[in-house]
Amino acid sequence: MDSDNSDNNDQEFWALVEEEFMDDNDEEQQLQNSGSSSRRKRRTTIDRGREEGHNRLFNDYFSENPVYTYVQFRRRFRMHRHVFLRIVDALGNYDEYFQMRVDATGKMGLSPLQKCTTDIRMLAYGSPADLVDEYVRIGESTSIECLQRFVKGVNVVFGDEFKQ
């Protein structure tokens, strides 16, 4: 009888492990295979504290008296601050996506600084899209969309300037 109980515990444990580490694509596939679209799970909304993320980023690097020095900025962003701000400004003029907007709930959206910081860090360090969430406060799918628009925008805005 102890053997049956142990087997059940093992099965429950492995079922939990599989559920916890299941790829999101596997979940979507299972939902599609279930045959009923009414069973689809709604996307979970996470309040990441976007405004606090922007304030922290601004105070750390862009305020009159930033927490971190210009040298630290250059090391972390792999460019001078004025170059970074030129990119942010140029992208904001090129694409509305890189402008501060109010979302559907009336909250301020992600700032251009947050979006460009995400992109620069992913490019400079080869970071995965979900790694920047903890500091910049931006989700994985938004990071990916942001990076795609960033690369396109930089190519359009600065491409002729740097072509050889």
C-alpha positions as CSV (number, residue, x, y, z in Angstrom):
1,M,0.0,0.0,0.0
2,D,2.9,2.3,0.7
3,S,4.2,1.6,-2.8
4,D,0.8,2.7,-4.3
5,N,0.9,5.9,-2.2
6,S,4.5,6.6,-3.2
7,D,3.7,6.1,-6.9
8,N,0.7,8.5,-6.7
9,N,3.0,11.1,-5.0
10,D,5.6,10.7,-7.7
11,Q,3.0,11.1,-10.4
12,E,1.6,14.2,-8.8
13,F,5.1,15.6,-8.3
14,W,6.0,15.1,-12.0
15,A,2.7,16.4,-13.2
16,L,3.4,19.6,-11.2
17,V,6.9,19.8,-12.6
18,E,5.7,19.4,-16.1
19,E,3.0,22.0,-15.6
20,E,5.5,24.5,-14.1
21,F,8.1,24.2,-16.8
22,M,5.8,23.7,-19.8
23,D,6.6,26.0,-22.6
24,D,4.0,28.7,-23.4
25,N,3.7,27.3,-26.9
26,D,2.9,23.9,-25.5
27,E,0.0,25.4,-23.5
28,E,-1.3,27.2,-26.5
29,Q,-1.1,24.0,-28.6
30,Q,-3.0,22.1,-25.9
31,L,-5.7,24.7,-25.8
32,Q,-6.1,24.6,-29.5
33,N,-6.2,20.8,-29.5
34,S,-8.9,20.8,-26.8
35,G,-11.3,21.8,-29.6
36,S,-13.1,24.5,-27.7
37,S,-12.1,28.1,-28.0
38,S,-14.3,28.9,-25.0
39,R,-11.7,27.1,-22.9
40,R,-8.9,29.4,-23.9
41,K,-7.2,31.1,-21.0
42,R,-7.2,34.8,-21.1
43,R,-3.8,36.4,-21.0
44,T,-2.7,37.3,-17.5
45,T,-2.1,41.0,-17.0
46,I,0.8,41.8,-14.7
47,D,1.1,45.2,-13.2
48,R,4.8,45.8,-13.6
49,G,4.9,49.3,-12.2
50,R,5.8,51.0,-15.5
51,E,5.8,54.5,-14.1
52,E,8.0,53.5,-11.2
53,G,10.3,51.8,-13.6
54,H,10.6,54.9,-15.7
55,N,11.2,57.1,-12.6
56,R,13.9,54.7,-11.4
57,L,15.6,54.6,-14.8
58,F,15.4,58.4,-15.2
59,N,16.8,59.0,-11.7
60,D,19.6,56.4,-12.2
61,Y,20.9,57.8,-15.5
62,F,19.2,60.8,-16.9
63,S,18.4,63.3,-14.1
64,E,20.4,66.4,-13.3
65,N,22.1,64.5,-10.5
66,P,22.0,60.8,-11.7
67,V,22.8,58.0,-9.3
68,Y,25.3,56.5,-11.8
69,T,28.2,58.5,-13.4
70,Y,28.7,59.1,-17.1
71,V,31.5,56.4,-17.0
72,Q,29.1,53.9,-15.6
73,F,26.4,54.8,-18.2
74,R,29.0,54.4,-21.0
75,R,30.1,51.0,-19.7
76,R,26.5,49.7,-19.2
77,F,25.0,51.1,-22.4
78,R,28.1,50.7,-24.6
79,M,27.7,54.4,-25.8
80,H,27.8,57.9,-24.5
81,R,24.6,59.3,-22.9
82,H,24.3,62.0,-25.6
83,V,24.3,59.4,-28.3
84,F,21.7,57.3,-26.5
85,L,19.5,60.4,-26.1
86,R,20.0,61.3,-29.8
87,I,18.7,57.8,-30.7
88,V,15.7,58.1,-28.4
89,D,14.8,61.5,-29.8
90,A,15.2,60.4,-33.4
91,L,13.1,57.3,-32.9
92,G,10.4,59.3,-31.2
93,N,10.2,61.6,-34.2
94,Y,10.2,58.6,-36.6
95,D,7.7,56.3,-34.9
96,E,4.8,57.1,-32.5
97,Y,5.6,53.8,-30.8
98,F,8.7,55.5,-29.2
99,Q,6.6,58.4,-27.8
100,M,5.1,58.4,-24.3
101,R,1.4,57.5,-24.6
102,V,-1.5,56.8,-22.3
103,D,-2.8,53.3,-22.4
104,A,-6.5,52.1,-22.6
105,T,-6.8,52.1,-18.8
106,G,-5.6,55.8,-18.5
107,K,-2.1,54.9,-17.2
108,M,1.0,56.2,-18.8
109,G,2.6,53.7,-21.1
110,L,6.2,52.7,-21.3
111,S,8.5,55.6,-21.8
112,P,10.9,56.0,-24.8
113,L,13.7,55.7,-22.3
114,Q,12.4,52.3,-21.1
115,K,11.9,51.0,-24.6
116,C,15.3,52.1,-25.9
117,T,17.1,50.9,-22.7
118,T,15.5,47.5,-23.3
119,D,16.7,47.4,-26.9
120,I,20.2,48.6,-26.2
121,R,20.7,46.2,-23.4
122,M,19.4,43.3,-25.4
123,L,21.7,44.2,-28.3
124,A,24.8,45.1,-26.1
125,Y,24.7,42.1,-23.9
126,G,22.7,39.6,-25.9
127,S,20.2,39.4,-23.2
128,P,16.9,37.5,-23.6
129,A,13.8,39.6,-23.9
130,D,12.4,38.6,-20.5
131,L,15.6,39.4,-18.6
132,V,15.2,43.2,-18.8
133,D,11.7,43.0,-17.1
134,E,13.1,43.2,-13.6
135,Y,14.8,46.6,-14.0
136,V,13.1,48.3,-16.9
137,R,9.6,46.8,-16.1
138,I,8.7,45.7,-19.6
139,G,7.3,42.3,-20.6
140,E,8.9,39.8,-22.9
141,S,6.5,40.2,-25.9
142,T,6.7,43.9,-25.6
143,S,10.5,43.7,-25.5
144,I,10.5,41.7,-28.7
145,E,8.1,44.0,-30.5
146,C,10.1,47.0,-29.3
147,L,13.4,45.5,-30.5
148,Q,11.9,44.9,-34.0
149,R,10.7,48.4,-34.2
150,F,14.0,49.8,-32.8
151,V,16.1,48.0,-35.4
152,K,13.8,49.1,-38.3
153,G,13.8,52.7,-37.0
154,V,17.5,52.9,-36.5
155,N,18.1,51.5,-40.0
156,V,15.7,54.0,-41.6
157,V,16.7,57.1,-39.5
158,F,20.5,56.5,-39.4
159,G,21.1,54.1,-42.3
160,D,22.2,56.6,-44.8
161,E,24.5,58.3,-42.3
162,F,26.5,55.2,-41.6
163,K,26.4,53.4,-45.0
164,Q,29.8,52.9,-46.5
